Amino acid sequence: MSGKGLGSIHSGAEIAALSSTLPPRESFGPESDRPCLVLRLADADPGLASWLTTLPCPVIGIGHGPLAESCDIQLDDESALPLLVANIAETPLAAMVLVQLLRTSGTLPEAEALIAESFAYATIQAGPEFRRWQSRRSIASATMLEPGPPVMMERDGGHLTLTMNRPASLNAIGIEMRDALVEAFDMASIDPDISTILLKGRGRCFCIGGDIREFGQASDPATAHWIRTLRLPAASLPRLRDRLTARVQGAAIGGGVEIAAFARRIVATPDAWFQLPELKYGLIPGAGGTVSLPRRIGRQRTAYMALSMRRISAQVALAWGLIDAIEPMAPARARANTGRKAN
């Protein structure tokens, strides 16, 4: 395979020919000319499955065949390949860490998988790709002050409604929102009288994920990991799943979709969309998404969302099982959002 370009697609026969002379793993991944491996699956040798899963790079399979389950992403055709290859080439370290984490965390209990995600996030947060993004970003503006609690809690008998209440900032998850969600989820998880929980966002968006103005503010990655083990909203969600419904309107980006995916049921409006954009920061999902999303849509579609960074419409999300139903907005909310779109 020497001399192959980054976007070259290897046939199953080419891969099979390597079975006796497999190249060293160092010839793939970061600091190599092969930050990913792309192969056609139709005639691939299933005996290479274990080798593929040890490569320090994303493995993308085209079509169908016996090695499909050993690939990090499986595509029916090549239409999405240029985007995936370009994104992986831009941040090969983050892409490598993402697929290695997804390969292993699916076998772990959720609590342990969340710890593994935090370790992986801390690792990549200390890497050159995230530092490069930090050096390029503009100076963050002051945090917008909004009235009322960051999360409104309304109790009606055994039903609890939690509403993220920072509409002007599109319910971004900064420290204030994070701590309020942790407190609300912890409280609900220990109250046996709460039989149903509804999580929603006020305004035109459900949640646009982490507040990028606060990215990288911890003094060091080890301290950041310690804080996440104490203050991660997702930590309580596996215990709440059977009681939790998420109602999504507009954008559910990054931590927004990662948190929602823990719910037993997700209902979305027709205009809702979902995205994992962390790769453009040199990061991976770090709000529980490598745990919640694979358990809803599988490891390969999770990797596709993260490595393509594409927006997923409500209609596609329904077909994938990311959401459970599409329902129109209530009339009052629909009038309030007429003519407005999430950026």
N, C-alpha and C positions, 0 to 999 in steps of 0.2 A: 504493500500500500504506500510505499515511499513515493513522494512527489504528488500525492493526491492533494487537491485543494480543499479548503475549509468546507465548502459546500458540496463536495463530491459525494455521490451516493454509491455505496459498495453493494454489489450483488451478493446473494447468498453464497454463490460459488466462490467468490473472492474471499469471503470470510471463512468459508470451509477450508480453503487452501492454506489458511493460517494455522490450522489446528495442530500441525506438528512444529511450526516455527512462529509461535505467537510473539509479536513485538513486545518489548517491555512496557509496562504501564506508564513509565515516565514519558513515553512518546505521545501520550494523550493528555489533554487537560491544560491547565495554566502553564504558561511559558513553553508551549509547544506549538507546532503548526496544525494541531488537531484538537482544538478546544471542545469539539464534540465529535461523535461518531454517528454517521447516518448510514443505514443499510436497508436494502429491500428484504422483506421477510418471506417472500413466496418460497424460495428454495434454500433458506438458511438452515444450517446444521444445528439441531437442538443441543448437541454436545457442547456448544460454546456458551450455553446459558450462564454457567457459573463464572466464566471469564468476563462476560459482558458486565455482570453485576459488580465486578471489582474495579472497573475502570474509573479513574478519577475525573470523569467528565460525563455530561449527559449523553445517553444513547437514545437515538431517535430511529424508530422503525417505520418504514413506509409499507403500507399494505397489510397483509395478514399472513401468518405463518406460525410455526412452532416456537419461535423465539419472541413472540409478541409480549408475553408476560415478563420477559427479562429486560425489556426496554423501559426507559424512563418516560418516554412519550411514544405513543403509537398514532400515526396519521394515516388516514385513508388515501390521501394523495399528497402531492408536493406543494400545494398552494401556500401553506403556512410556513414552509421551510425557510425561505429567505429571511423572514422576520426573526424566526427562532435562532437561526445561525448568527445573524447580526447581533442580536441581544446577548447571546452566549459569548461571542467574541469580544464584546465590549466589557463584560464583567465575568470572566471565566472562573474566578475564585468563588464568587457568590453562587454561580450556577453549579459548580462542583459541590459546594457545601449543601446546597438545597437538595440535589438529587441523592447525595449520600445520606442525608438525614431522612428523606422520604423512604429510602430503601430499608431503613432499619426501624424507624419509629412505629411503623404499622404493626409490628409484633409486640410492642410494649403496651402495658396498661396506660391509660390516658395520663395519670398523674406523672408517671415516669417519662412518658413521651413529651410532656410539657417541659420537664426539666431538661431533657435532651435538646429540645428546641431552643431553650434559653442558653444552653452551652454553645450551641451552633451559632446563635445570633450574636453572642458575646465574641466568639471567634472572628466572625466576619466584620463585626463592628470595629475590631482592632486592625483590620486589613487595609491595604492601600486603596482599594476601590471606594470604600466609604470615605476615607480621608480625602480622596480626590474630589468626591462630590462636595464634601464640606468646604474645601478650598475654593470651589467654584460658585457656591451659592451666595446670593446677595444677603446683606445683613438683615436679620429678621426684624419685622416690625413689632411694635408693642402688642402684647396680648389684648384682645378686645374684651372690654368689660361688659358683661350682660347681666341683667337682673335675674333674681330668683336662684333657686338651687340648681346645680348642674344636672341633677337627676331628680325629677318629680316622682314621688311615690304616692299612689292612691290605693287605698284598701277598701274593698267592698266585700265584706264577709270573708270567704276563703279565696277571693280573687285579688291579685296584686297587679297593678299596672305601673310599669317603670317607663318613664318618658325622658329620653335624653333632651336636655333643655338649653341647648346653646345654638339656636337656629342661625344666628348671624354668622357664626363660624362653621356652619354646616355640621354641627355636633362633632367637631374634631376632638380626638381623645388626647387632651393634655393632662397634666398632673391632676388638676382639679377634677376633670371628668373621670379620669382613671380611678382616683380614690373614691369618688362617689359611687361608681359602678361596683367597686370591690365591696364597699360597705353594704350596698343594696343587695348584691348577690349573696354575701355572707349571711346577712340577716334572713333572707328568704330560705337559704339552705338549712337553717337550724330551726325554722318555724314549721312544725308539722301541720298546723292549721291552714297554711297557705296551700291550696290545692291546684291553683292555676296561676300562671304568671304571663303577662303580656309585656314584651319589650318593644318599644317603638322610639322614633325620633321626631321631635317637633320641627316643623318647617318643611322645606322642599326636599330635604335629604334625610335619609336614615342616619348615615354617619360616613364621613370621608376618611376615617381612620386616624392614625397618629398625627398629632400636630407637629409638622416638620420643623416649626420654629424651636421645638424642644429636643430635636434629634441630637444625640451625642452629648447631652449636657452632663451626664454622670462623669465623675472624675476619672474613671477607668472602667474597662469592660467587666472586670471581676466584681466591682461594686455594683455595676448596672445589673449583673446577673443576680446578685444578692437581693437587690431591690425588687426585681421581677419575681423572685421566689416568694416574696412577702406581699407584693402589691399587684399581682397579675389578675385582672378581672376574670380571665378564663378559668382560673384555678377552681372556682366553685361551680362552674357550669356543668361539668359531668354529673354532679349530684342533683342539679336542677333540671336536667334535660327532659325527663318525663312530664314535668309540669310546665315547661317553657314553650311559648310561641313567640316568634319574632314577626313583626309586621314592617315590611320594607317599602319605602317610597323613594323615588329618585335614586341617588347614588348610594351604594354600599361598597366602600373602597377600603382596601387594606384591612385594618383592625375591625372595620364595620362588618364586612362579610365574614371575617374570621370568627368574631363573636357570635354573629347570627347563626352560623353553621352548627353551633352546638345545640341549637333548639330542636326539640322533637318535631316541631312544625314551623315552616316559614311560609308566610303569605306575602306576595309582592304585588304592587300595582303594575299595570301594563307598561309604564314608562321606567320601571326600575332597571338598574344595571349594576353589574358587579365587576370588580377589578382587583387584581393584586399587582401593584406598581412598584413594589419594594426594590426590584432589581435595578431600577434606574438610579437608586441611591447607593448602589453597591451593597444592598442588604437582602435579607430573605424575610418572609413573613415571620413576625415575632410576637403576635398577639394570640397565639394558639392555633393559627391556621394550618400548620403542618400536622396538627392533630385532628381538628374538626373537619376540615375539607376532605381529606382522603377517606374519612369514615362516611362521608356523604356521596362523593362523586368519584372516589378512587384515586390512587396515587398518580396515575398517568395524566388525568385531567387536571389535577392540582398542579402538577409540574407544568403542564401546558399553560394554565392560567398565569403562573408565576414567571415563566420564561418568555412567554409571548407578550405579557402585560396587556393583552387585549381586553376590551370591555365585553362582557358577556351579557346579552340581553335577557330580559325576563323569560322570553319564549325559549331561548336556548337553555337557560338555567332550569326551567321546568322539565325540558326533555332530558337533561342530565340528572335530575333528582336533587339539584342544589336547592331548589324551592319546591314546595308541595302544591301551591295553588297560585293563580293569578286572579286578583279581584280588583275592580275599579275603586278609585278613591271615593270616600264619602262625599256627597255633594258640596258641603261647606268647604272641605279641604280642596276639592277640585277647583272651585271658584277662586280660592285664595292663591292657587298656583298657576292660574291661567297665564300662558305666555311666558312662564319662567322656566329656565332650564339650569341644571347643575353644570358647572364648568368642570 
